[in-house]
Amino acid sequence: MELVKQWKQHSHKNVITPKGYRAGGMHCGLKYKRSDLGMIYSEVPASVAGVFTTSTIQAAPVQLTKKVMYEAKKMQAIVANSGNANACTGKQGYENARAMQEAAAKKLGIDPKTVGVASTGVIGEQMNMPPVLKGIEALYLGTSSENAIQISQAILTTDTVTKTTSYQFEVDGKTVTLSGVAKGSGMIAPNMATMLAFLTTDANISSEHLQEALVSITDATYNSITVDGDTSTNDTVLVMANGLAENEPLTPEHSSWNDFVAVLKAASEDLSKMIAKDGEGATKLVEVNVAGAPSVEEARKVAKTIVGSPLVKTAMYGNDANWGRIIAAIGYSEVDIVPEKVTIAIGDETVLENGEPVAFSEENALCQLDRSEVIINVELGIGEAEGTAWGCDLTYDYVKINGSYRS
């Protein structure tokens, strides 16, 4: 896409790069030392789209933010915290989420019904509200790189790095920017997980069409990552579009519609891969590409099954070219396959061809595995569809981190 210019991991290109956004973050006291409270604000009410956890147990902030999205259909601010998920906290938890919403609205002088709330952290503990409300009141929102870094740090839990991305392209002769920030490290499974992702754009697009665009790219991005197979109660992806780029409204009939969807997908894929790579204790990103499937859905299902297999993940950690674990995962993926047509390659080293084991170079296979990013390619030979999923290896540190999460 020639019209798209990408900036990744640049401090001056971030979630508040689009026109009309401010942000900030701070330590309010939910966590011992690290930043735990942040906010993103648009100068004008923005169109909003969102996708949320598929779990039937949904945290209070998810319930409240869905109400904002579906009823107000506009969002002007997102207030987020880490250190406490405010999940499984009953009526008091919902009231606490509303108190955060109302405090943010009061600070900004906007309608509470246009404030989204997101939380991540320990499940089942009531939020310590006095420091949160005091923090919201004291929070400074600005437009500097430092302010953008603050919000990216405020939402982290066991993450080891912040996750940001930004793109710019032309629509109707106007420069449009789309940026994003995310967190996620553990309890990450297909259909999202303990993941928060906030994307901002100054594009002019209605909430209806923004939701259409987001839904169209979700399966290929946020729903194609897995770390440990667990799905959380707090998953939230929100996209705000405030229209300050002043382009003509983007619709499926607009000549730049496909560009916008492609940019949204590219930014979302960036954030998804960063989350997968930053899995708790992970040492490498694992990408599984499946081709020759009867449908895209089935290709993705096989890819997710492989990358989510604990045995495959441990083999990736140990640099072990044990392709038997890969074929085993394909077999229990619940996709009808023809074993005699399956081909598997680790990087550029083919280890199984048309269902038959082949002599391969252990040295080259080790070279393919001993990288920060490992690619597994699978050809099913029963169709034309393709799909990709991302995950990480499974290490000793994963057990250490999750064995002491509350301590």
C-alpha positions in Angstrom: 0.0 0.0 0.0 2.0 2.9 -1.3 -0.1 5.5 0.5 0.8 4.2 4.0 3.8 5.4 5.9 4.6 3.4 9.0 6.3 4.4 12.2 6.8 1.6 14.8 8.3 2.0 18.2 9.1 5.7 17.7 8.6 7.8 20.8 7.3 10.8 18.7 4.7 8.7 16.9 2.3 7.3 19.4 -1.4 7.0 20.5 -1.8 10.8 20.7 -0.1 11.6 17.3 -3.5 11.9 15.6 -5.0 15.4 15.8 -6.9 16.4 18.9 -5.8 13.8 21.4 -4.1 14.1 24.8 -3.0 11.5 27.3 -1.2 10.9 30.6 -0.4 8.4 33.2 0.8 8.1 36.8 1.3 6.0 39.9 -1.8 6.4 42.1 -1.2 3.6 44.6 -2.9 0.5 43.2 0.5 -1.0 42.6 3.5 -0.7 44.9 5.7 1.5 42.7 4.9 1.2 39.0 2.5 3.4 37.1 -1.1 2.2 37.4 -3.5 4.9 36.1 -3.9 6.6 32.8 -6.2 8.4 30.4 -6.7 9.2 26.8 -8.8 12.2 25.8 -10.2 13.6 22.6 -10.9 17.3 22.2 -14.2 16.5 20.6 -16.6 13.5 21.0 -15.3 10.7 18.8 -16.9 7.9 16.9 -16.2 4.6 18.7 -15.9 0.9 17.9 -15.0 -1.9 20.2 -14.6 -5.7 20.6 -14.6 -7.3 24.0 -13.9 -10.6 25.8 -15.9 -13.6 24.7 -16.0 -14.9 28.3 -19.4 -15.1 29.8 -17.9 -13.6 33.0 -17.2 -10.0 32.1 -15.6 -7.4 34.4 -17.5 -4.4 35.5 -15.5 -2.0 33.3 -16.3 -4.1 30.2 -20.0 -4.0 31.0 -19.9 -0.3 31.5 -17.8 0.5 28.4 -20.1 -1.7 26.2 -23.0 0.4 27.5 -21.2 3.6 26.5 -20.4 2.2 23.0 -23.9 0.9 22.3 -26.0 3.7 23.9 -24.0 6.9 23.5 -22.3 5.7 20.3 -19.6 8.3 21.0 -16.6 8.3 23.3 -14.5 11.3 24.4 -12.2 9.7 27.0 -10.9 6.3 28.2 -9.7 6.0 31.8 -7.7 2.9 32.5 -5.9 1.3 35.5 -3.7 -1.7 36.1 -3.1 -3.6 39.3 -6.8 -4.5 39.8 -9.1 -6.0 37.2 -12.3 -5.0 39.0 -13.7 -8.4 37.9 -16.0 -10.7 39.8 -16.6 -7.8 42.2 -20.4 -7.7 42.1 -22.6 -4.6 42.4 -19.8 -2.7 44.3 -17.4 -3.3 41.4 -19.9 -1.8 38.9 -20.4 1.2 41.1 -16.6 1.6 41.4 -16.3 1.5 37.6 -19.0 4.2 37.4 -17.2 6.3 40.0 -14.1 6.2 37.8 -16.2 7.2 34.8 -17.8 10.1 36.6 -14.6 11.3 38.1 -12.9 11.4 34.7 -15.9 13.2 33.2 -15.9 15.8 36.0 -12.2 16.4 35.5 -12.6 16.9 31.8 -15.9 18.7 31.9 -17.6 16.2 29.6 -20.6 13.9 29.6 -20.0 10.7 31.8 -21.8 8.7 29.2 -18.9 9.3 26.8 -16.2 7.9 29.1 -15.0 4.4 28.7 -13.4 2.5 31.5 -10.8 -0.3 31.3 -9.1 -2.3 34.1 -6.5 -5.1 34.3 -4.9 -6.9 37.1 -5.9 -9.2 39.9 -9.5 -10.7 39.7 -11.9 -10.8 42.6 -10.6 -7.9 44.8 -12.5 -4.7 45.3 -10.7 -1.6 43.9 -9.1 0.7 46.4 -11.0 3.7 45.3 -9.7 6.7 47.3 -6.2 6.7 45.6 -7.9 6.0 42.2 -10.3 9.0 42.4 -7.5 11.2 43.8 -5.3 10.1 41.0 -7.9 10.9 38.3 -8.2 14.4 39.7 -4.5 14.9 39.7 -3.7 13.3 36.4 -2.1 15.6 33.8 -3.0 15.1 30.2 -0.7 16.5 27.5 0.5 16.0 24.0 4.2 15.3 24.5 6.0 12.0 23.8 6.4 11.7 27.6 2.6 11.8 28.1 2.2 9.1 25.5 4.8 6.9 27.2 3.0 7.5 30.5 -0.3 6.0 29.2 1.6 3.1 27.6 3.2 2.3 31.0 0.1 2.8 33.1 -1.7 -0.2 31.6 1.1 -2.7 32.0 0.9 -5.7 34.3 3.4 -8.5 33.7 4.4 -7.0 30.4 8.2 -6.4 29.9 7.8 -3.7 27.2 5.3 -1.1 26.1 3.5 -1.7 22.8 2.8 1.2 20.4 2.4 1.7 16.7 1.4 4.5 14.3 0.5 4.9 10.6 -0.2 7.8 8.3 -1.9 8.0 4.9 -3.9 10.3 2.6 -7.6 10.5 2.3 -9.2 13.2 0.1 -5.9 15.1 0.1 -6.0 15.1 3.9 -3.3 13.5 6.1 -5.0 10.9 8.3 -3.1 9.2 11.3 -4.1 6.0 13.0 -2.1 5.0 16.2 -2.4 2.5 18.9 -1.2 1.4 22.3 -1.7 -2.0 24.0 -0.9 -4.2 26.9 -0.9 -8.0 27.2 1.5 -10.7 28.3 -0.2 -13.6 30.0 -3.7 -15.1 30.0 -3.6 -14.5 26.2 -5.6 -16.9 24.0 -7.5 -16.8 20.7 -10.6 -14.6 21.0 -8.5 -12.1 23.0 -7.5 -12.3 26.6 -6.0 -10.1 29.3 -5.4 -7.6 26.6 -6.2 -3.9 26.4 -5.8 -2.1 23.1 -6.7 1.5 22.4 -6.5 2.9 18.9 -7.0 6.5 18.0 -7.4 8.2 14.6 -8.4 11.6 13.3 -10.3 10.1 10.4 -13.8 11.1 9.8 -15.9 8.0 10.0 -19.2 7.1 11.7 -19.3 4.7 14.7 -21.3 2.2 12.5 -18.7 2.1 9.8 -15.8 2.1 12.3 -17.3 -1.0 14.0 -17.7 -2.6 10.6 -14.0 -2.1 9.9 -12.9 -3.3 13.3 -15.0 -6.5 13.2 -13.7 -7.3 9.7 -10.0 -7.4 10.9 -10.4 -8.8 14.4 -10.2 -12.5 13.6 -7.0 -12.0 11.6 -5.3 -10.0 14.3 -6.4 -9.9 18.0 -8.2 -13.3 17.7 -5.1 -14.9 16.1 -2.8 -14.7 19.1 -2.3 -17.1 22.0 0.2 -17.3 24.9 -1.3 -19.8 27.3 -4.8 -20.8 26.2 -6.6 -18.8 28.9 -9.2 -16.1 28.2 -9.6 -13.2 30.6 -12.6 -11.3 31.9 -11.4 -7.9 30.8 -10.4 -8.0 27.1 -11.1 -4.7 25.5 -10.2 -3.2 22.1 -11.4 0.3 21.5 -11.0 2.6 18.5 -11.8 6.3 18.6 -12.1 8.4 15.5 -12.6 12.2 16.1 -12.8 13.4 12.5 -10.3 16.2 12.9 -8.5 15.2 9.8 -11.6 16.7 8.0 -11.7 14.1 5.2 -15.0 13.2 3.6 -16.7 10.6 5.7 -15.2 7.1 5.2 -17.8 4.5 4.1 -17.4 1.2 2.2 -18.2 3.2 -1.0 -15.3 5.7 -0.4 -12.3 5.2 -2.7 -10.0 5.1 0.4 -12.1 2.6 2.4 -9.9 -0.3 1.7 -6.8 1.7 2.6 -8.4 2.6 6.0 -9.3 -1.0 6.7 -5.8 -2.1 5.7 -4.1 0.5 8.0 -6.4 -0.6 10.9 -5.5 -4.2 10.2 -1.7 -3.4 10.0 -1.8 -1.5 13.3 -3.8 -4.2 15.0 -1.5 -6.9 13.7 1.5 -4.9 15.0 0.0 -4.8 18.5 -1.1 -8.4 18.4 2.4 -9.6 17.5 3.9 -7.5 20.2 1.6 -9.0 22.7 2.4 -12.5 21.6 6.1 -11.9 21.6 5.9 -10.4 25.1 4.3 -13.6 26.6 5.2 -14.1 30.2 8.7 -15.5 30.3 8.8 -15.8 26.5 12.0 -15.8 24.6 10.7 -15.8 21.0 7.7 -15.0 18.9 6.2 -18.1 17.0 4.3 -17.5 13.8 2.4 -20.4 12.2 1.2 -20.0 8.6 -1.3 -22.5 7.3 -2.1 -22.8 3.6 -4.1 -25.2 1.5 -7.1 -25.2 3.8 -10.8 -25.4 2.8 -11.6 -22.0 4.4 -9.8 -19.1 6.1 -11.5 -20.0 9.3 -10.2 -23.6 9.2 -6.7 -22.4 8.3 -6.7 -20.1 11.3 -8.1 -22.8 13.5 -5.2 -25.1 12.6 -2.7 -22.3 13.1 -4.1 -21.4 16.5 -4.1 -25.0 17.6 -0.4 -25.5 16.7 0.8 -22.3 18.3 -1.3 -22.9 21.4 0.0 -26.5 21.9 2.0 -26.7 25.2 4.2 -29.4 23.6 4.9 -27.3 20.5 5.6 -24.3 22.7 8.1 -26.2 24.9 9.8 -27.6 21.8 10.2 -24.0 20.5 11.8 -23.0 23.8 14.2 -26.0 23.6 15.0 -25.4 19.9 13.8 -29.0 19.3 12.7 -29.7 15.7 10.1 -32.2 17.0 7.7 -32.0 14.1 5.6 -34.8 15.6 4.2 -32.4 18.1 3.1 -30.1 15.2 1.4 -32.9 13.3 -0.3 -34.1 16.5 -1.7 -30.6 17.1 -3.0 -30.5 13.5 -4.7 -33.8 14.1 -6.7 -32.6 17.1 -7.5 -29.2 15.6 -11.0 -30.5 14.7 -10.4 -29.6 11.1 -10.9 -32.5 8.6 -7.5 -33.1 7.0 -5.9 -35.6 4.7 -2.8 -36.8 6.5 -1.2 -37.9 3.2 -1.3 -34.3 1.9 0.2 -32.5 4.9 3.6 -30.8 4.5 5.4 -29.0 7.4 8.4 -26.8 7.3 10.3 -25.1 10.2 11.5 -21.9 8.5 12.9 -23.0 5.2 13.6 -26.6 6.4 11.0 -29.1 5.3 10.5 -31.9 7.8 7.4 -33.6 6.5 6.2 -33.7 2.9 2.9 -35.1 1.7 2.5 -37.0 5.0 6.0 -38.6 4.7 8.9 -37.9 6.9 11.9 -36.5 5.0 15.6 -36.4 5.9 16.4 -32.9 7.0 19.3 -30.9 8.3 19.2 -30.8 12.1 21.8 -28.1 11.9 19.7 -25.9 9.7 16.5 -26.7 11.7 18.4 -25.6 14.9 19.4 -22.4 13.1 15.7 -21.7 12.2 14.6 -22.4 15.8 17.4 -20.4 17.5 15.9 -17.0 16.6 13.8 -14.4 18.3 11.1 -15.1 15.7 10.4 -18.6 14.6 8.2 -19.4 11.6 6.3 -22.7 11.0 4.7 -23.3 7.6 2.0 -25.9 7.1 0.5 -26.9 3.8 -2.7 -29.0 4.1 -3.2 -29.6 0.4 -7.0 -29.7 0.6 -8.0 -26.1 -0.4 -6.9 -22.6 -1.4 -7.4 -20.7 1.9 -4.6 -19.4 4.2 -4.4 -18.3 7.8 -1.9 -17.2 10.4 -1.6 -17.2 14.2 1.0 -15.9 16.5 2.2 -17.1 19.9 5.4 -17.7 21.9 7.4 -20.4 23.5 6.7 -21.7 27.0 9.5 -21.3 29.5 10.3 -22.0 33.1 9.8 -18.3 33.8 6.1 -18.5 32.9 5.5 -20.8 35.8 7.5 -18.5 38.1 5.6 -15.4 37.1 2.2 -16.9 37.4 3.0 -18.9 40.5 3.5 -15.7 42.4 1.2 -13.3 40.6 -0.6 -12.2 43.8 2.5 -12.1 46.0 
